[in-house]
Amino acid sequence: MNKFVMRQAQELQAKLVKAQKELSNLVLEASSGGGAVKVTINGQQEIQSVKISPEVVNPADVAMLEDLVLAAVRDAVAKSQQAAAERLGGLTGGLKIPGLM
């Protein structure tokens, strides 16, 4: 490999490390049930918290609460994946690099 290619690879690696750090500090929130269930996630798809309003805790209807939690988690993960794609996509030129996107 010539020096130019090596330098470009090193620069890309540095940019990717910086973007991943930014993503780990990014906090996104998603909710379902009109805000009854809220999920906080970072840009690396790590769930940070789940908040459930007491009004939706009904022992007679656990299935509804499960659906609300699942919907909020799915929305949070989708938001996190979108944020990662936006930040990392420009750096990788659209390439899908395993472990990054």
N, C-alpha and C positions, 0 to 999 in steps of 0.2 A: 504494500500500500504506500502511496506517496504521502508526503507530509501534509498536503492540502486536504486529502480525504481524512487523514487521521485527525487533523485539527477540526474539521467539520463534525466528525463523530464525537469528539470530546465536547464541542460546543453544544451539540444536540443532547448529549448525556447530561450536561450541566443544566440545560433548560428543562429537561424532563424531571430531574431531581427537584428543581425549584417549583415546577408546576405540581408535582405530587405533594410537596410540602404545603403549597397553597391549598390544594384540595383537602388535605387532612385538617386544615384550619377552617375550611368553608363549612358553615352550618346552614342546613336547609330544613324547612318544616313543611309537613304535609298533614292534612286532616281529613276526616270523614264524619259523616253524621252531623253536618253543620258545625263542626268544631268540637263535637263530643269526644272524639278520639284524635289526639295529636301525636305525631311521630317526628322526632328530630333525628337527622342523619347528617353525616359529614360527606365530603366529596369523594371519599374512598369507600362508600357504601357500608359504613359502619354505623349501626343504629346507636344513637346516643341516649335517647330517652323515649318513653311511651307514657303519655298522660291520658287518663280516662276520667271524664266527668262522672261524678257519682250518680247523676240522673239516669245514665244509661246502664248502670249496673243493676240488672234485674235477674235474680236467680231463676225465674221462670222462663227467661228467654236468653240463655247463654249463647245460642247460635247467632242472634242478632249482634251481640257484642263481639263475638269472634269475627263475623263478617266486617264489622266496622274497623276492627284492628287490622285485619288482612288488607282491606282497601287502603287504609292510611299507610301501611308499610309498603304496599306496592307503589303507591303514589310517591312516597319518599324515595324509594330506590330508583324509580324512573327519573325523578328530578336530579338525583345524585349522578346517575349515569349520563344524563344530558349535560350537566355541568362539566363532568370529566371529559366528555366528547368534545365540548366546545373548547376547553382549555388545552387538551392534548392533541386534538385533531389538527390544529394549525402547525404544531411542532412536528408531527409525524407525517405530514403530507397526506393524511387520510389512510395511512397504513394501520391495520389493526395489529398492534403489538401485544401478544399475550401478557397478561398481568397488569397492563396499563389501562385497557379499555375493554 
